[in-house]
Amino acid sequence: MKYLMTVFALSLATLTTLTFTANAHSASGSCEARASDKKLSGDARKSFLKKCNASAKPASSSASRACSKSAAEKKLVGAAKNSYIKKCVADGSSKSFWK
């Protein structure tokens, strides 16, 4: 019985790992496939893949929310708001650099 449970647990772990790996690769693969479907090449392809892969990555939502809240408190709009949020998320904190 112990042997059966061990085999089952190892099989489950293997299947879970394979599924996770397949999902991780499918995001970048789908961007490549979509770029090929659109017949993009050169700089247009690079730009598309960069945007596609960036949107496929899970963003640091808590940092992004904190930075967005901080930008709203400062009443930033447009390019200033986007620049502030980008810098804030890159720094990894909602500290103000606009003071």
C-alpha positions as CSV (number, residue, x, y, z in Angstrom):
1,M,0.0,0.0,0.0
2,K,2.9,2.4,0.8
3,Y,4.4,1.6,-2.5
4,L,1.2,2.4,-4.3
5,M,0.8,5.8,-2.5
6,T,4.4,6.7,-3.3
7,V,4.0,5.9,-7.0
8,F,0.8,7.9,-7.0
9,A,2.4,10.9,-5.3
10,L,5.4,10.9,-7.7
11,S,3.1,10.6,-10.7
12,L,1.0,13.5,-9.5
13,A,4.1,15.6,-8.9
14,T,5.4,14.8,-12.3
15,L,2.2,15.7,-14.1
16,T,1.9,18.9,-12.1
17,T,5.4,19.9,-13.1
18,L,4.9,19.1,-16.7
19,T,1.6,21.1,-16.8
20,F,3.3,24.1,-15.2
21,T,6.2,24.0,-17.6
22,A,3.9,23.7,-20.6
23,N,1.9,26.7,-19.5
24,A,5.1,28.8,-18.9
25,H,6.3,28.0,-22.5
26,S,2.9,28.5,-24.1
27,A,2.8,32.2,-23.4
28,S,6.0,32.9,-25.3
29,G,5.1,30.4,-28.0
30,S,1.7,31.9,-28.6
31,C,3.4,35.3,-29.1
32,E,5.7,33.7,-31.7
33,A,2.8,32.0,-33.4
34,R,0.7,35.2,-33.5
35,A,3.7,37.1,-35.0
36,S,4.0,34.4,-37.6
37,D,0.3,34.5,-38.3
38,K,0.5,38.2,-38.9
39,K,3.5,37.7,-41.1
40,L,5.5,40.3,-39.2
41,S,9.3,40.7,-39.7
42,G,12.1,42.9,-38.7
43,D,11.4,45.8,-36.3
44,A,7.7,45.3,-36.4
45,R,8.1,41.7,-35.3
46,K,10.5,42.7,-32.5
47,S,8.2,45.4,-31.3
48,F,5.2,43.0,-31.4
49,L,7.0,40.3,-29.5
50,K,8.3,42.7,-26.9
51,K,4.8,44.0,-26.2
52,C,3.2,40.5,-26.3
53,N,5.8,38.9,-24.0
54,A,5.5,41.9,-21.6
55,S,1.7,41.5,-21.4
56,A,2.1,37.7,-20.9
57,K,4.3,38.1,-17.8
58,P,2.5,38.4,-14.5
59,A,3.0,41.9,-13.3
60,S,3.8,42.8,-9.8
61,S,0.2,43.7,-9.1
62,S,0.6,44.9,-5.5
63,A,3.5,47.2,-6.5
64,S,1.6,48.4,-9.5
65,R,-1.5,49.1,-7.4
66,A,0.6,50.9,-4.8
67,C,2.3,53.0,-7.4
68,S,-1.0,53.8,-9.2
69,K,-2.5,54.9,-5.9
70,S,0.5,57.1,-5.2
71,A,0.3,58.6,-8.7
72,A,-3.4,59.3,-8.1
73,E,-2.7,61.0,-4.8
74,K,-0.2,63.3,-6.6
75,K,-2.8,64.0,-9.3
76,L,-0.5,62.9,-12.1
77,V,-2.0,62.3,-15.5
78,G,-0.9,61.2,-19.0
79,A,2.8,60.8,-19.7
80,A,3.8,62.0,-16.2
81,K,1.6,59.4,-14.6
82,N,2.9,56.6,-16.8
83,S,6.5,57.6,-16.2
84,Y,6.0,57.8,-12.5
85,I,4.3,54.4,-12.3
86,K,7.0,52.8,-14.5
87,K,9.8,54.1,-12.4
88,C,8.0,53.3,-9.2
89,V,7.4,49.7,-10.2
90,A,11.0,49.3,-11.4
91,D,12.2,50.6,-8.0
92,G,10.0,48.1,-6.3
93,S,8.3,50.5,-4.0
94,S,5.8,53.3,-4.0
95,K,8.3,55.8,-2.7
96,S,7.9,59.2,-4.3
97,F,10.7,60.5,-6.5
98,W,8.6,63.5,-7.5
99,K,8.9,65.4,-4.2
